[in-house]
Amino acid sequence: MKKNLITLAILGSSTLFAGNALAQENEQKVAKPVIQTENKKENAKKTEEKITVTGSRLRRDSFSVATPLVTMDKDAIEDTGLGSLSEILINELPQVSMGSSNTNSQSSVSTTGLSTIDLRSLGTNRTLTLIDGRRVVSNSYSGNYVSLSTIPAGMVDKVEIITGGASAAYGSDAIAGVVNIITQHDKEGFSFKAKVGESQEGGAEEYTLDIDYGTEFSDGRGYLFMAGTYNEEKGLSFYDRKRAQQQDAWRYNDDDMCNQMLTEDSYQCMRDITQADWRSLSDSIPGGVFDEQSSTRADAGFWYDENGLRNDWHEERYGINTNQFVMLKIPDEAYTGAIKVDYELTDEIDSYFQVQYSINKSINHKAPESEDECDSVLTYEPSDGTFGTACIGRIPIDNPYMPAEIRDDASSKGVKWDRNFAEVGNIVTDNERTTLRSWAGLQGTLFNDEWDWDLSVGYGKFKQEQQRLNEINVFRAQHALNAEYAADGVTVQCADELARADGCVPLNLFGEGSITPEAADYIRANPTITTDIEQINVLGYIAGDLFQMPAGSVASAFGFEYRRDEQKVKTGGGAEIGGVSFNYVPTFTGDVDVYEVFGEAAFPLLADQTFAKSLTAEISARLASYSWSNIDLVGSYKVGLIWEPIEGYALRANWARAQRAPTITEALSPPRGDYDSFDDICDGVTATSTEPGHSNCRLEPSIAAVIAADGEFVDENSGYSPNVGNTELKEETADTYTVGLTMAPDFLEGLRVAVDFYDIQITDAISYFDNEDIIEYCYDSPLEYGDSNTFCNDITRNTEGSIEEIMQRNYNVDEIRTKGYDIAAEYVYDLEVYGSLKFKTDWMHVIEYSQTVQSPSGPETTNYEGYLSSDIFEDKASASLTWYKDGMRVRWSTGYKSAVKASRSRYESWLDDMAANDERCLQGEDTCIDAPEALEFNDIGSYLKHNLSISYTTELNKDAELRLFGGVNNMFDNRGEFIIGGKGNFDSAYGGGVGRYIYIGAEIKL
């Protein structure tokens, strides 16, 4: 049925444009891709003020479109001195937020080394990234993530961004908008550019080499452009920054109403200690900790240092600082290349072809694996397709390696333990990504050159090969830990005969260096994840004037698009059935076919009238049919209006309905291992406790057994919460409203201003419930506790009551709304003999960013604007002032982010504490605190970053020129405030600790 609707739409569109094919041409004729052969350059010059911009195939400029558009040209890109295109856009355009980067993906399995962006903080999956207006293959199985580091920097001519729903023009995923990377199309000659840069304090070195060549051939009928880029980022380590080496473990104490830091002895109010007293250490030490009872009470466990066994374990005195193994910025290396060919086959038909190829490598060195007696890992049983969990387990009481002192105090269940597996080696995550993107097409004219047509096919292939070195095979570790004496009473062997036959080597966890090389080899796992993604795309459209109206011609475009996406994720390296101490991703495959038709038109309603120099209405629509049965016929629409009452002033309004279908992973993925911290509502439950949910917690048999034995249940969860797809997902729907004003007054030549209000509302947003919400909906909600409660079914507890796993499933459960306004201004002033000045600024103000979740108790709305934890600043701005004279260019730029609170949950918890204290004081209770402390580390002031770049170009001879350039980013070394919980106590929103960055470079053009 859906395919029949698509067929009817194509036939209807064909009938519509065929009946009006001879309509008159006007200056808003739809533009096809420009092939810059000699006999076409003159026509290109005549139309340069009216160009095809992102979001439509109708010709206009960025200040006279119905949907807000922001741009960044090649000069501005070069002046930043950065090699990462995503980092450039994030710094320069306030509407752009960071997706995945080398400063925020340190612990990610799938996105380490990616370089993606996120419009309006609505998520990378809701931002569609195009190259030359084309959809391209993704760089991650996690979603439609296009890594900008796969695009050769020398190939980029400019970037255009639509910040609103654009699904009617480009299809699914364009809910937040579109980022269009536009490549070079007329550059001729050879150029070579080299650049080096480094943080002034050290670290974050970056090296970039660009080479490109463009030329015409066949007497101007053809154009060839080739570009290649090598970029290496050395990264930033724990040892590069003193702030990173500061230990801290903060909390707010609701009894003493003070900010506390963990010290050697306990948590203490910060007013009573100095920064030198702060501690945050781990019990994952190389020699092991055994039967630890408390991390802050001395003489409460056995442990080993370099001298042997001790029984005075004290975590915050003798533990290890695991932050030393965390990179602040992950090293990355990229090789990218591209070839672009345009050729005029006949006077009426042109051809074009482009291929891009990239290799991206990132290596993340991490801490040795840290395990305890029951860190759960995901397992898979191929025979029946079921998933489970496993852990190494306690050390058996009769283990031959166990010292008598530990055995004498041990439980009959065995010995609990924590240990760093240093003998196995540091974990290394090695990612290599190769990306091929290509497309070829023909374009020409119809009906006496009144209509343009374009037909093309694209093919993309992405492969990610990830190897994770020096993990632990939990199954083998179980066997190795279950050791016994052989018949000779001296030799230690694995107790399981089948394991011995398989080469099992007994494992000795007691002491530094106690794991033999042979045992380390036996339990070591080097799992791999290989991701293959392919995309085939066929696109065709025709464009021209439908008919003549009194105010002008009706420009239009109609077309179709077919896309097939295939994805395969394969786990190897001995981890095919899980049971390995890393985020296990099971092998799975998926594919989807999408058939689409689209059309758009611009109707000139009035022209050259009083208070109506022009009035134009625009409409566009797209219908998409997905091969998945649960996705209905997806319709996306847009209606826009542009009114120019007098020369230089225009009002624009736009309504767009945009939709996003679930990704292959969101719909089809089996459980994929992940870890996320959470608090168990059942923690602290006793036989008589009355806290919320405790009555249902006592119904858990494992918790009831702990209460019977110890009187109180204390949760020791591992934070394990795998993600899983949902085949019942349907498409998201977004309604976007924009209203704006553009001004280019005659009395101040060179000034252009645009002010736009936006309101985006997404319904049926694909998301998952937070772990603590799942726990609450199981134990403390209107839903009945037990097997009939789906949330309870997603929680698994071990025999000691602790949560072993929480399954996070995708649902269409959220409603997201964001609204605000953008201000863009540009002013160019001619200084005559002194050159010229160009001022440019972009400002974004967020009025609201809220998320409504459909909980068992009804809708719950949470506001996220103004919180660093959600990366949503109420105000973000960028401004630049550039001076040009002959070959000299000097640019000063500034970035601004408004003040935020670090954490919403932390702030709201503190407000609850304050309210409870006020109530105690009102009741005259002795526990009242007269002067409660304000929350530390949560109020983060506004942030300013200033950059300076200088470029000078001179002729070497008539055929060659040299450009020297350099600059300082973050001139005043503003690294943001001390961020609790941030990598190295920094945050990627403030540069991730890089600080003042200096770069120099040179470019030769021949």
HUFENBEL-V94962 format. One record per residue. N is the residue number from 0. RES is the residue in one letter. SS is DSSP state (~ for helix, > for strand, _ for the rest). OMEGA is omega in whole degrees, 0 to 359 (999 if undefined). NEAR is the number of other C-alpha atoms within 10 Angstrom. Layout:
# HUFENBEL-V94962
n={N/N}
res={RES/RES}
ss={SS/SS}
omega={OMEGA/OMEGA}
near={NEAR/NEAR}
This chain:
# HUFENBEL-V94962
n={0/1/2/3/4/5/6/7/8/9/10/11/12/13/14/15/16/17/18/19/20/21/22/23/24/25/26/27/28/29/30/31/32/33/34/35/36/37/38/39/40/41/42/43/44/45/46/47/48/49/50/51/52/53/54/55/56/57/58/59/60/61/62/63/64/65/66/67/68/69/70/71/72/73/74/75/76/77/78/79/80/81/82/83/84/85/86/87/88/89/90/91/92/93/94/95/96/97/98/99/100/101/102/103/104/105/106/107/108/109/110/111/112/113/114/115/116/117/118/119/120/121/122/123/124/125/126/127/128/129/130/131/132/133/134/135/136/137/138/139/140/141/142/143/144/145/146/147/148/149/150/151/152/153/154/155/156/157/158/159/160/161/162/163/164/165/166/167/168/169/170/171/172/173/174/175/176/177/178/179/180/181/182/183/184/185/186/187/188/189/190/191/192/193/194/195/196/197/198/199/200/201/202/203/204/205/206/207/208/209/210/211/212/213/214/215/216/217/218/219/220/221/222/223/224/225/226/227/228/229/230/231/232/233/234/235/236/237/238/239/240/241/242/243/244/245/246/247/248/249/250/251/252/253/254/255/256/257/258/259/260/261/262/263/264/265/266/267/268/269/270/271/272/273/274/275/276/277/278/279/280/281/282/283/284/285/286/287/288/289/290/291/292/293/294/295/296/297/298/299/300/301/302/303/304/305/306/307/308/309/310/311/312/313/314/315/316/317/318/319/320/321/322/323/324/325/326/327/328/329/330/331/332/333/334/335/336/337/338/339/340/341/342/343/344/345/346/347/348/349/350/351/352/353/354/355/356/357/358/359/360/361/362/363/364/365/366/367/368/369/370/371/372/373/374/375/376/377/378/379/380/381/382/383/384/385/386/387/388/389/390/391/392/393/394/395/396/397/398/399/400/401/402/403/404/405/406/407/408/409/410/411/412/413/414/415/416/417/418/419/420/421/422/423/424/425/426/427/428/429/430/431/432/433/434/435/436/437/438/439/440/441/442/443/444/445/446/447/448/449/450/451/452/453/454/455/456/457/458/459/460/461/462/463/464/465/466/467/468/469/470/471/472/473/474/475/476/477/478/479/480/481/482/483/484/485/486/487/488/489/490/491/492/493/494/495/496/497/498/499/500/501/502/503/504/505/506/507/508/509/510/511/512/513/514/515/516/517/518/519/520/521/522/523/524/525/526/527/528/529/530/531/532/533/534/535/536/537/538/539/540/541/542/543/544/545/546/547/548/549/550/551/552/553/554/555/556/557/558/559/560/561/562/563/564/565/566/567/568/569/570/571/572/573/574/575/576/577/578/579/580/581/582/583/584/585/586/587/588/589/590/591/592/593/594/595/596/597/598/599/600/601/602/603/604/605/606/607/608/609/610/611/612/613/614/615/616/617/618/619/620/621/622/623/624/625/626/627/628/629/630/631/632/633/634/635/636/637/638/639/640/641/642/643/644/645/646/647/648/649/650/651/652/653/654/655/656/657/658/659/660/661/662/663/664/665/666/667/668/669/670/671/672/673/674/675/676/677/678/679/680/681/682/683/684/685/686/687/688/689/690/691/692/693/694/695/696/697/698/699/700/701/702/703/704/705/706/707/708/709/710/711/712/713/714/715/716/717/718/719/720/721/722/723/724/725/726/727/728/729/730/731/732/733/734/735/736/737/738/739/740/741/742/743/744/745/746/747/748/749/750/751/752/753/754/755/756/757/758/759/760/761/762/763/764/765/766/767/768/769/770/771/772/773/774/775/776/777/778/779/780/781/782/783/784/785/786/787/788/789/790/791/792/793/794/795/796/797/798/799/800/801/802/803/804/805/806/807/808/809/810/811/812/813/814/815/816/817/818/819/820/821/822/823/824/825/826/827/828/829/830/831/832/833/834/835/836/837/838/839/840/841/842/843/844/845/846/847/848/849/850/851/852/853/854/855/856/857/858/859/860/861/862/863/864/865/866/867/868/869/870/871/872/873/874/875/876/877/878/879/880/881/882/883/884/885/886/887/888/889/890/891/892/893/894/895/896/897/898/899/900/901/902/903/904/905/906/907/908/909/910/911/912/913/914/915/916/917/918/919/920/921/922/923/924/925/926/927/928/929/930/931/932/933/934/935/936/937/938/939/940/941/942/943/944/945/946/947/948/949/950/951/952/953/954/955/956/957/958/959/960/961/962/963/964/965/966/967/968/969/970/971/972/973/974/975/976/977/978/979/980/981/982/983/984/985/986/987/988/989/990/991/992/993/994/995/996/997/998/999/1000/1001/1002/1003/1004/1005}
res={M/K/K/N/L/I/T/L/A/I/L/G/S/S/T/L/F/A/G/N/A/L/A/Q/E/N/E/Q/K/V/A/K/P/V/I/Q/T/E/N/K/K/E/N/A/K/K/T/E/E/K/I/T/V/T/G/S/R/L/R/R/D/S/F/S/V/A/T/P/L/V/T/M/D/K/D/A/I/E/D/T/G/L/G/S/L/S/E/I/L/I/N/E/L/P/Q/V/S/M/G/S/S/N/T/N/S/Q/S/S/V/S/T/T/G/L/S/T/I/D/L/R/S/L/G/T/N/R/T/L/T/L/I/D/G/R/R/V/V/S/N/S/Y/S/G/N/Y/V/S/L/S/T/I/P/A/G/M/V/D/K/V/E/I/I/T/G/G/A/S/A/A/Y/G/S/D/A/I/A/G/V/V/N/I/I/T/Q/H/D/K/E/G/F/S/F/K/A/K/V/G/E/S/Q/E/G/G/A/E/E/Y/T/L/D/I/D/Y/G/T/E/F/S/D/G/R/G/Y/L/F/M/A/G/T/Y/N/E/E/K/G/L/S/F/Y/D/R/K/R/A/Q/Q/Q/D/A/W/R/Y/N/D/D/D/M/C/N/Q/M/L/T/E/D/S/Y/Q/C/M/R/D/I/T/Q/A/D/W/R/S/L/S/D/S/I/P/G/G/V/F/D/E/Q/S/S/T/R/A/D/A/G/F/W/Y/D/E/N/G/L/R/N/D/W/H/E/E/R/Y/G/I/N/T/N/Q/F/V/M/L/K/I/P/D/E/A/Y/T/G/A/I/K/V/D/Y/E/L/T/D/E/I/D/S/Y/F/Q/V/Q/Y/S/I/N/K/S/I/N/H/K/A/P/E/S/E/D/E/C/D/S/V/L/T/Y/E/P/S/D/G/T/F/G/T/A/C/I/G/R/I/P/I/D/N/P/Y/M/P/A/E/I/R/D/D/A/S/S/K/G/V/K/W/D/R/N/F/A/E/V/G/N/I/V/T/D/N/E/R/T/T/L/R/S/W/A/G/L/Q/G/T/L/F/N/D/E/W/D/W/D/L/S/V/G/Y/G/K/F/K/Q/E/Q/Q/R/L/N/E/I/N/V/F/R/A/Q/H/A/L/N/A/E/Y/A/A/D/G/V/T/V/Q/C/A/D/E/L/A/R/A/D/G/C/V/P/L/N/L/F/G/E/G/S/I/T/P/E/A/A/D/Y/I/R/A/N/P/T/I/T/T/D/I/E/Q/I/N/V/L/G/Y/I/A/G/D/L/F/Q/M/P/A/G/S/V/A/S/A/F/G/F/E/Y/R/R/D/E/Q/K/V/K/T/G/G/G/A/E/I/G/G/V/S/F/N/Y/V/P/T/F/T/G/D/V/D/V/Y/E/V/F/G/E/A/A/F/P/L/L/A/D/Q/T/F/A/K/S/L/T/A/E/I/S/A/R/L/A/S/Y/S/W/S/N/I/D/L/V/G/S/Y/K/V/G/L/I/W/E/P/I/E/G/Y/A/L/R/A/N/W/A/R/A/Q/R/A/P/T/I/T/E/A/L/S/P/P/R/G/D/Y/D/S/F/D/D/I/C/D/G/V/T/A/T/S/T/E/P/G/H/S/N/C/R/L/E/P/S/I/A/A/V/I/A/A/D/G/E/F/V/D/E/N/S/G/Y/S/P/N/V/G/N/T/E/L/K/E/E/T/A/D/T/Y/T/V/G/L/T/M/A/P/D/F/L/E/G/L/R/V/A/V/D/F/Y/D/I/Q/I/T/D/A/I/S/Y/F/D/N/E/D/I/I/E/Y/C/Y/D/S/P/L/E/Y/G/D/S/N/T/F/C/N/D/I/T/R/N/T/E/G/S/I/E/E/I/M/Q/R/N/Y/N/V/D/E/I/R/T/K/G/Y/D/I/A/A/E/Y/V/Y/D/L/E/V/Y/G/S/L/K/F/K/T/D/W/M/H/V/I/E/Y/S/Q/T/V/Q/S/P/S/G/P/E/T/T/N/Y/E/G/Y/L/S/S/D/I/F/E/D/K/A/S/A/S/L/T/W/Y/K/D/G/M/R/V/R/W/S/T/G/Y/K/S/A/V/K/A/S/R/S/R/Y/E/S/W/L/D/D/M/A/A/N/D/E/R/C/L/Q/G/E/D/T/C/I/D/A/P/E/A/L/E/F/N/D/I/G/S/Y/L/K/H/N/L/S/I/S/Y/T/T/E/L/N/K/D/A/E/L/R/L/F/G/G/V/N/N/M/F/D/N/R/G/E/F/I/I/G/G/K/G/N/F/D/S/A/Y/G/G/G/V/G/R/Y/I/Y/I/G/A/E/I/K/L}
ss={_/~/~/~/~/~/~/~/~/~/~/~/~/~/~/~/~/~/_/_/_/_/_/_/_/_/_/_/_/_/_/_/_/_/_/_/_/~/~/~/~/~/~/~/~/~/_/_/_/_/>/>/_/_/_/_/_/_/>/>/_/_/_/_/_/_/_/_/>/>/>/>/>/~/~/~/~/~/~/_/_/_/_/_/~/~/~/~/~/~/~/~/_/_/_/>/>/>/_/_/_/_/_/_/_/_/_/_/_/_/_/_/_/_/_/_/>/>/>/_/_/_/_/~/~/~/>/>/>/>/>/_/_/>/>/_/_/_/_/_/_/_/_/_/_/_/_/~/~/~/_/_/~/~/~/>/>/>/>/>/>/>/_/_/_/_/~/~/~/~/_/_/_/_/_/_/>/>/>/>/>/>/>/_/_/_/_/_/>/>/>/>/>/>/>/>/>/>/>/_/_/_/_/_/_/>/>/>/>/>/>/>/>/>/>/>/>/_/_/_/_/>/>/>/>/>/>/>/>/>/>/>/>/_/_/>/_/~/~/~/_/_/~/~/~/_/_/_/_/>/>/>/>/_/_/_/_/>/>/>/>/>/_/_/_/_/>/>/>/~/~/~/_/_/~/~/~/_/_/_/_/>/_/_/_/_/_/_/>/>/_/_/_/_/_/_/_/_/_/_/>/>/>/>/>/_/_/>/>/>/_/>/_/_/~/~/~/~/_/>/_/~/~/~/~/_/_/_/>/_/_/>/>/>/>/>/>/>/>/>/>/>/>/>/_/_/_/_/>/>/>/>/>/>/>/>/>/>/>/>/>/>/>/>/>/>/>/>/_/>/>/>/_/_/_/_/>/>/>/>/>/_/_/_/_/>/>/>/>/>/_/_/_/_/>/_/_/_/_/_/_/_/_/~/~/~/~/~/~/_/>/_/_/>/>/_/>/>/>/>/_/_/_/_/_/>/>/>/>/>/>/>/>/>/>/>/>/>/>/>/>/>/>/>/>/>/_/_/_/_/>/>/>/>/>/>/>/>/>/>/>/>/>/>/>/>/>/>/>/_/>/>/>/~/~/~/~/~/~/~/~/_/>/>/>/_/_/_/_/_/_/>/>/>/_/_/~/~/~/~/~/_/_/_/_/_/_/_/_/_/_/_/_/_/_/_/~/~/~/~/~/~/~/>/>/_/_/>/>/>/>/>/>/>/>/>/>/>/>/>/>/>/>/>/>/>/>/>/>/_/_/>/>/>/>/>/>/>/>/>/>/>/>/>/>/>/>/>/>/>/>/>/_/_/_/_/_/>/_/>/_/_/_/_/>/_/_/>/>/>/>/>/>/>/>/>/>/>/>/>/>/>/>/>/>/>/>/>/>/_/_/>/>/>/>/>/>/>/>/>/>/>/>/>/>/>/_/_/_/_/_/_/_/>/>/>/>/>/>/>/>/>/>/>/>/>/_/_/>/>/>/>/>/>/>/>/>/>/>/>/_/_/_/~/~/~/~/~/_/_/_/>/_/_/>/_/_/_/_/_/_/_/_/_/_/>/_/_/_/_/_/_/_/~/~/~/~/_/_/_/~/~/~/~/~/~/~/~/~/~/_/>/_/_/_/_/_/_/_/>/_/_/>/>/_/_/_/_/_/_/_/>/>/>/>/>/>/>/>/>/>/>/>/_/_/_/_/_/_/_/>/>/>/>/>/>/>/>/>/>/>/>/>/>/>/>/>/_/_/_/~/~/~/~/~/~/~/~/~/_/_/_/_/_/_/_/_/_/_/~/~/~/~/_/>/>/>/_/_/_/_/_/>/>/>/>/_/>/>/_/>/>/>/>/>/>/>/>/>/>/>/>/>/>/>/>/>/>/>/>/_/~/~/~/_/>/>/>/>/>/>/>/>/>/>/>/>/>/>/>/>/>/>/>/>/_/_/>/>/>/>/>/>/_/_/_/>/~/~/~/_/>/_/_/>/>/>/>/>/>/>/>/>/>/>/_/_/>/>/>/>/>/>/>/>/>/>/_/_/>/>/_/_/~/~/~/~/~/~/~/~/~/~/~/~/~/~/~/~/~/~/~/_/_/_/_/_/_/_/_/_/_/_/_/_/_/_/_/>/>/_/_/>/>/>/>/>/>/>/>/>/>/>/>/>/>/>/_/_/>/>/>/>/>/>/>/>/>/>/_/_/_/_/_/_/_/_/_/_/_/_/_/~/~/~/_/_/~/~/~/_/_/_/_/_/_/>/>/>/>/>/>/>/>/>/_}
omega={182/180/178/178/178/181/178/180/179/180/179/179/182/179/183/183/181/181/183/189/184/179/182/177/171/189/177/176/181/183/172/175/186/172/191/170/190/184/179/184/182/177/179/179/182/185/188/178/178/185/174/182/183/177/182/172/177/187/176/177/192/178/181/175/184/180/181/183/175/184/175/185/187/180/180/178/181/184/179/181/182/178/182/180/179/179/178/182/179/181/190/186/186/179/185/175/182/171/174/180/180/178/180/182/185/185/184/175/191/189/178/180/176/181/186/180/190/180/177/178/180/177/180/179/180/176/181/179/181/169/184/177/183/170/184/186/181/178/179/174/182/181/181/184/174/181/183/178/177/183/179/183/181/180/188/176/177/179/176/184/171/184/178/183/181/182/179/180/190/176/186/176/184/181/179/180/186/170/183/177/184/186/180/180/182/182/180/179/183/174/178/183/176/182/173/179/180/173/181/180/182/182/178/177/179/180/182/173/177/175/178/181/177/181/170/176/182/177/176/180/182/177/180/175/178/180/176/181/168/180/178/174/186/179/183/186/176/185/179/185/180/181/180/184/177/176/175/173/191/168/174/182/184/172/179/180/179/173/183/171/176/176/179/186/183/170/179/177/185/180/184/183/175/181/179/181/185/178/171/184/183/177/179/183/184/182/178/174/189/182/176/181/182/182/184/178/184/177/185/178/177/177/181/165/183/182/179/187/174/180/182/185/177/192/185/174/188/184/183/177/184/178/181/182/185/176/175/175/187/175/184/180/184/171/182/178/181/175/181/181/172/181/179/182/176/177/183/186/175/176/177/183/176/175/177/180/181/171/180/181/174/179/183/177/186/180/169/182/177/181/168/188/180/165/187/173/182/177/182/178/185/186/180/176/182/179/178/178/178/173/186/178/178/176/182/185/182/179/185/183/188/176/182/182/180/181/183/181/189/172/177/178/183/186/172/184/171/182/171/183/183/182/179/178/176/175/177/175/185/180/170/181/173/184/173/175/181/172/179/182/175/177/181/183/178/171/178/177/180/182/174/174/181/178/185/175/180/177/178/178/179/175/173/176/181/173/180/186/169/169/182/172/187/180/180/178/176/181/184/181/178/186/179/172/175/184/181/178/182/183/176/181/175/186/184/184/180/178/178/180/180/176/182/176/183/187/178/181/190/174/178/180/184/178/183/176/180/178/178/178/183/184/182/174/176/185/178/171/178/180/175/178/176/178/172/185/174/186/175/176/170/186/179/183/182/181/183/171/180/182/180/183/177/179/186/175/179/181/178/177/173/180/173/177/176/183/176/176/184/178/181/179/180/182/184/180/179/180/181/188/171/183/186/175/183/176/174/180/177/177/179/174/181/177/186/167/182/176/176/180/176/184/176/186/180/176/176/175/176/184/176/175/172/174/186/174/179/174/174/181/177/174/183/177/182/181/177/187/184/178/179/172/187/179/177/187/175/174/181/180/176/181/176/184/177/182/174/181/181/171/179/179/186/168/180/170/181/181/178/175/178/175/179/180/180/184/195/187/167/181/178/186/177/178/181/184/177/177/181/180/181/180/179/181/176/181/184/183/186/179/182/176/187/179/177/177/181/178/175/183/183/178/179/179/179/179/180/184/188/179/181/176/176/183/176/184/181/182/184/182/181/178/182/180/183/183/181/180/173/185/169/177/180/171/181/177/175/175/185/180/173/183/172/189/178/185/177/184/179/180/173/183/175/177/184/172/178/177/182/179/181/175/183/181/181/182/177/178/175/181/182/174/178/179/181/182/175/191/187/179/177/177/180/177/175/186/180/181/184/179/176/181/179/179/177/178/177/185/179/173/183/180/181/184/168/182/178/181/175/176/168/191/190/166/183/177/173/177/182/177/178/173/177/179/179/180/178/183/182/178/180/185/181/178/179/179/175/177/180/177/174/182/175/176/179/177/182/166/185/178/179/182/178/181/178/180/182/183/176/184/179/177/185/181/178/180/179/182/176/179/180/178/178/178/171/182/170/179/178/175/184/176/179/170/183/182/183/174/178/184/172/179/182/173/184/171/185/178/179/167/188/187/178/183/179/181/181/176/178/177/177/179/180/180/179/178/177/180/178/179/180/180/179/182/181/182/179/174/185/184/180/183/171/183/177/171/184/178/183/184/179/188/176/175/182/181/177/176/180/179/179/181/179/178/173/171/186/182/185/175/181/175/174/182/178/181/178/173/182/187/185/171/179/182/182/183/179/186/175/180/179/177/182/183/171/173/182/178/180/175/176/176/181/178/182/186/184/181/174/179/179/179/177/176/181/999}
near={7/15/15/9/14/20/14/12/19/19/11/11/18/14/11/13/21/11/11/14/19/19/19/18/20/14/12/21/27/24/22/20/15/16/22/22/20/14/12/13/13/11/11/15/9/9/14/12/11/18/19/21/21/28/27/23/26/26/21/21/14/20/20/22/25/25/32/27/23/17/17/16/13/15/11/17/21/17/23/26/26/20/24/18/25/24/21/19/21/19/25/24/23/24/23/23/24/23/23/22/22/24/26/23/21/22/14/13/18/19/23/26/31/27/24/24/29/26/29/25/21/20/15/23/24/26/32/29/30/21/17/16/20/16/19/26/28/24/28/22/23/15/17/22/26/25/25/19/25/26/28/27/28/25/28/20/18/17/22/21/26/25/26/31/35/31/30/29/23/25/28/27/26/27/32/28/28/29/27/23/22/19/19/18/20/17/17/17/14/17/19/19/19/18/21/20/23/21/21/16/13/14/21/23/20/21/19/20/21/21/22/24/19/20/16/21/12/10/10/15/20/21/25/20/24/22/25/23/25/21/24/20/23/18/21/24/21/18/16/19/19/10/14/22/15/16/21/18/15/21/17/21/17/17/12/17/21/21/21/22/25/22/25/20/16/14/19/21/19/18/11/8/13/10/12/9/16/21/24/21/23/20/27/24/26/26/25/24/30/27/20/22/14/13/20/18/17/17/14/18/22/22/29/21/15/10/8/11/19/14/17/16/26/24/26/23/17/17/19/17/18/17/21/15/17/21/26/31/28/24/24/22/20/23/20/24/24/22/19/22/20/26/22/21/14/10/9/13/14/21/20/20/18/18/18/22/21/23/19/23/22/24/19/24/18/19/17/25/20/20/20/21/18/20/21/28/27/27/24/19/12/10/6/7/8/10/15/15/16/19/23/25/21/19/23/20/17/14/21/19/18/16/11/10/12/18/16/9/12/17/13/10/11/17/21/19/24/24/25/25/28/21/20/24/17/18/22/18/23/18/25/18/22/20/23/20/23/20/20/18/18/19/22/20/19/15/12/9/14/17/24/21/21/20/18/18/18/22/19/22/22/22/23/23/16/24/20/20/21/25/23/28/24/25/17/25/23/21/23/26/25/23/24/21/16/12/9/7/8/10/10/18/22/23/19/15/12/11/15/15/9/11/15/24/25/30/27/19/24/23/20/22/15/16/20/16/12/15/21/21/15/21/24/24/24/20/25/23/23/18/23/19/23/21/22/19/20/18/18/18/20/24/28/33/27/26/19/18/13/9/16/21/23/25/28/27/27/24/21/22/21/17/19/17/20/17/22/18/20/16/21/18/13/15/22/21/18/28/26/28/26/23/20/26/27/24/18/15/18/16/18/15/15/17/20/25/26/26/25/23/24/23/21/21/19/20/18/14/12/10/14/16/17/21/22/20/20/21/19/23/22/26/22/26/22/20/15/16/11/12/16/15/18/21/21/26/23/25/21/21/22/24/23/23/18/15/15/14/19/23/21/25/22/24/23/26/24/33/29/23/22/27/22/23/25/23/21/19/23/22/22/18/24/22/16/12/12/17/14/17/20/26/18/15/25/23/14/11/13/10/13/15/20/20/18/15/23/22/13/14/14/18/26/21/17/19/19/13/10/11/15/19/25/19/18/16/21/19/19/23/29/22/21/19/21/18/17/15/22/21/21/23/21/27/21/25/22/24/21/21/20/22/19/20/15/11/7/11/12/14/18/19/19/23/20/20/20/23/19/25/20/24/18/18/26/21/16/19/20/15/24/15/16/22/24/19/23/27/25/20/16/12/16/15/20/15/10/10/14/15/23/20/15/17/18/16/16/15/13/17/24/21/23/24/26/27/23/23/21/21/20/20/19/23/22/21/20/22/19/19/18/22/18/22/18/18/17/18/15/14/12/8/8/11/14/16/18/17/18/18/21/23/20/24/19/20/17/17/25/17/20/18/21/15/16/13/10/10/13/12/14/12/16/20/22/23/22/21/16/15/17/22/23/20/22/24/23/22/20/20/18/20/20/18/15/12/12/16/20/18/21/20/24/19/22/19/21/17/18/23/18/22/19/20/11/14/16/11/14/19/14/12/18/18/12/14/22/16/13/15/15/10/10/10/11/8/11/19/18/10/9/17/16/15/16/16/15/19/17/18/13/15/18/18/23/20/22/22/22/19/20/17/17/14/13/13/9/7/9/14/15/20/18/18/22/21/23/24/25/23/15/13/18/17/21/22/16/16/16/18/13/15/21/27/22/24/23/20/19/18/19/21/29/29/23/22/23/21/22/18/19/18/18/19/19/15}
